C-alpha cells in the first residue's frame, strides 16, 4: 500500500472521530466544536497531501483513484449530515449534493465501460475546496446565522455548476 493511500485511509478513519466530536458539541460553539473543527481541518488537509505525494512519488493507483474522492465525499457529507440533524442545513440541499455525487459517479462508470476516463474537472475541485472551507468557517462560527446561509449558497451553487459542467462536457458518453 502506498504512502498516499495510507494518508487517504487516515482521512476515512478520522470521519467517525469527527462525527463523535460533533455529537458531543451538540451544534454549539465550545470545546467539542473546536476539537471537531481541528479534526475536520486535519482530514481536509490530507486531501491535498495525499494527492501531492501520489503525483510526486508516482504513487497513483487504481485504489487511490477510488478512495480519494470517496473519502472527500464522506467527509463533507458527514459534516452536512450533522448540520442537517441540528436543523441548520436543509435536507433538500443535502439531497442535491448526494444526487450530484451519484449522478457524476454513474456517468464515470458508463464512461469507463466505453473506454473513456473522466478526469476530475476544475469545478469539482473548486466545489470540494469551497465546501471544506465553508464548513470549517461554519463550525468555527456556528452562532453567525448569515454565515450558514452563505455556506449553504456556496455549496449549492458550486454543486450545481460542477454537476452541470460534468454532464455538458461528458454527456456524449450517455449516447448509445
VENBELZI-V805770 format. One record per pair of residues at least 24 apart in sequence whose ideal C-beta (glycine too) atoms are under 10 Angstrom apart, sorted by the first residue. I is the first residue (numbers start at 0). GAP is how many residues later the second one is. If there is no record, write none. Layout:
BEGIN
[[I/GAP] [I/GAP]]
END
This chain:
BEGIN
[[0/58] [0/60] [0/62] [0/63] [1/48] [1/51] [1/52] [1/55] [1/56] [1/57] [1/58] [1/59] [1/61] [1/62] [2/46] [2/47] [2/50] [2/51] [2/54] [2/56] [3/42] [3/45] [3/46] [3/47] [3/48] [3/49] [3/50] [3/51] [3/52] [3/53] [3/54] [3/55] [3/56] [3/57] [3/59] [3/60] [3/63] [3/64] [4/45] [4/48] [4/49] [4/54] [4/56] [4/58] [4/59] [4/61] [4/62] [4/63] [5/40] [5/44] [5/47] [5/53] [6/38] [6/39] [6/40] [6/41] [6/42] [6/43] [6/44] [6/45] [6/46] [6/47] [6/57] [6/61] [6/64] [7/38] [7/39] [7/41] [7/42] [7/43] [7/45] [7/46] [7/55] [7/56] [7/58] [7/59] [7/60] [7/61] [7/62] [7/63] [7/64] [8/37] [8/41] [8/54] [8/58] [8/62] [9/32] [9/33] [9/36] [9/39] [9/40] [9/61] [10/31] [10/32] [10/33] [10/34] [10/35] [10/36] [10/38] [10/39] [10/56] [10/57] [10/59] [10/60] [10/61] [10/63] [10/64] [11/31] [11/34] [11/55] [11/58] [11/59] [11/62] [11/63] [12/30] [12/58] [13/25] [13/26] [13/28] [13/29] [13/30] [13/32] [13/57] [13/61] [13/64] [14/24] [14/25] [14/28] [14/56] [14/59] [14/60] [14/62] [14/63] [14/64] [15/62] [16/25] [16/26] [17/24] [17/25] [17/57] [17/60] [17/61] [17/64] [17/121] [18/59] [18/60] [18/62] [18/63] [20/61] [21/56] [21/57] [21/59] [21/60] [21/61] [21/63] [21/64] [21/117] [22/59] [22/62] [24/57] [24/61] [24/114] [24/117] [25/60] [26/55] [26/56] [26/58] [26/59] [26/60] [26/61] [26/112] [26/115] [27/58] [27/114] [27/115] [28/110] [28/111] [28/112] [28/113] [28/114] [28/115] [29/112] [32/106] [32/107] [32/108] [32/109] [33/105] [33/106] [35/43] [35/46] [35/103] [36/42] [36/98] [36/99] [36/100] [36/101] [36/102] [36/103] [36/105] [37/98] [37/101] [38/36] [39/35] [39/36] [39/38] [39/39] [39/92] [39/95] [39/96] [39/99] [40/91] [40/92] [40/94] [40/95] [40/98] [40/99] [42/28] [42/29] [42/31] [42/32] [42/33] [42/35] [42/36] [42/89] [43/28] [43/31] [43/32] [43/35] [43/84] [43/85] [43/87] [43/88] [43/89] [43/91] [43/92] [44/87] [45/25] [45/26] [45/29] [46/24] [46/25] [46/28] [46/78] [46/81] [46/82] [46/85] [47/81] [47/84] [50/69] [50/74] [64/52] [64/54] [64/55] [67/52] [68/32] [68/35] [68/36] [68/39] [68/51] [68/55] [68/59] [69/31] [69/35] [71/29] [71/48] [71/52] [71/53] [71/55] [71/56] [71/57] [71/59] [71/60] [72/24] [72/25] [72/28] [72/29] [72/32] [72/55] [74/53] [74/56] [74/57] [74/60] [75/25] [75/51] [75/52] [75/55] [75/56] [75/58] [75/59] [75/79] [76/24] [76/54] [77/57] [78/52] [78/53] [78/55] [78/56] [78/57] [78/59] [78/60] [79/51] [79/55] [79/71] [79/72] [79/75] [81/53] [81/57] [82/52] [82/55] [82/56] [82/59] [82/65] [82/68] [82/69] [85/56] [87/50] [87/54] [87/57] [87/60] [87/63] [87/64] [88/46] [88/49] [88/59] [88/62] [88/63] [88/66] [89/62] [89/66] [91/64] [92/58] [92/59] [92/60] [92/62] [92/63] [92/66] [93/58] [93/61] [95/59] [95/60] [95/63] [95/64] [95/67] [96/30] [96/34] [96/58] [96/59] [96/61] [96/62] [96/63] [96/66] [97/61] [98/60] [98/64] [99/24] [99/27] [99/56] [99/58] [99/59] [99/60] [99/61] [99/62] [99/63] [99/64] [99/66] [99/67] [100/58] [100/62] [102/60] [102/63] [102/64] [103/58] [103/59] [103/61] [103/62] [103/63] [103/66] [105/68] [106/56] [106/59] [106/60] [106/63] [106/64] [106/66] [106/67] [107/58] [107/62] [107/65] [108/64] [109/60] [109/63] [109/64] [110/59] [110/61] [110/62] [110/63] [111/61] [112/60] [113/58] [113/59] [113/60] [113/61] [114/58] [115/54] [115/56] [115/57] [117/48] [117/51] [117/52] [117/55] [118/51] [119/42] [119/46] [120/41] [120/44] [120/45] [120/48] [120/49] [121/40] [121/43] [122/35] [122/36] [122/38] [122/39] [122/40] [122/41] [122/42] [122/43] [122/46] [123/34] [123/35] [123/37] [123/38] [123/39] [123/41] [123/42] [124/37] [125/28] [125/32] [125/35] [125/36] [126/27] [126/28] [126/30] [126/31] [126/32] [126/33] [126/34] [126/35] [126/36] [126/38] [127/30] [127/34] [128/29] [129/24] [129/25] [129/27] [129/28] [129/29] [130/24] [130/27] [130/28] [133/24]]
END
